[in-house]
Amino acid sequence: MCYNSLIKIDRGDGMKDVQFSKERNQELMENIKKFFLNERGEEISSFQAGILLDFIIENIGPIIYNQALADAHALMSERLEDIYGLEKRQK
């Protein structure tokens, strides 16, 4: 079975692809299957888990990715401001 598991991100300067390894894909699908079994009492197939994973990656992945970038940017900007606080003042 081949699942997409590819996130296309528009960074403003072109599309960037983020892709998971086969092992990570398998792990994510197993987690989805366990979730359905534990939370809903339903057994789903690997095919169904793969379709759901592709949906999540395609529709939710870019939002999470972009939020992580925004959070990293805010943190780095804050740290950069901290560096200016170390500046020696002339008397």
N, C-alpha and C positions, 0 to 999 in steps of 0.2 A: 504494500500500500504506500502511496506517495501523498503526503499532505503538504500543503503550501508552506505554512509556518514561516512566512516571509513577510516582514513588515516593511512597507515602503514609506519613507519619511521625506517630506518636502522641507528641506532646510533653507529654502529661499534661493540657494545657489544650485539647485538641482535635487533630484531624488537620491536618497541614501537607502540602501537595502540593509536590513538587519535580519539575519537568518539563524535559526536554532540548529544545533547538531541533531543527528538521528537519535542519539542517546537522550538528549534533553527533550526532544519531541515525544519519545516513548514515555519518559518520566512524567511529562505533562499530561499525556493521554491517560496514563495509569492513575494520576491524581484526579482527573475528571471522572473516571470510572468509579473510583473509591468514593468521591463526593456523592455521586448519584446513588450509590449503594447505601452509604451511611445516612445521608440526609433525606433521601426520597424513597429508599427501599427498592430501587430499580436497578437492574443489571442492564448496562448498555454495552454494545459491541465496540471494538476498537475503531471500526468505521464511523460509528455515531460520535464517539469521543473525538476522532480526528476532524470531523465536520464542525463540531462545536469549537474545538481548538482553533481551527482556521477562521471561524467567525469571530472569535474573541481577538485573535491576533490582528485580523484585518480591521475590525471596528473599534476595539478598545486599546490595542497595542500602541498605535500612534499617539493617542491621548496620554497614556501613561508615560511614554517615551518623552513627549514634549514637556510634560509636567516635571519629569526628572531633570531635563535640561534647564528648565526655568528655575528649579530649586537649586541646582548646581551653580547656575549663573548668579543667583542671589547670594549664595554662600560665598562664592569667590569674590564678588563685589564687596561684600561685608569685610572679608579678610583683607582685601586690597586697601580699604579705608583704614583698617587697623595698622597697616604698614605706614601710612601717612602720620599716624599718631606717634610713631617712633622718631619722626623727624626732629633733628636738633634745632632748637630755636637760637637765632643769633641775638646777642645782647646789644 
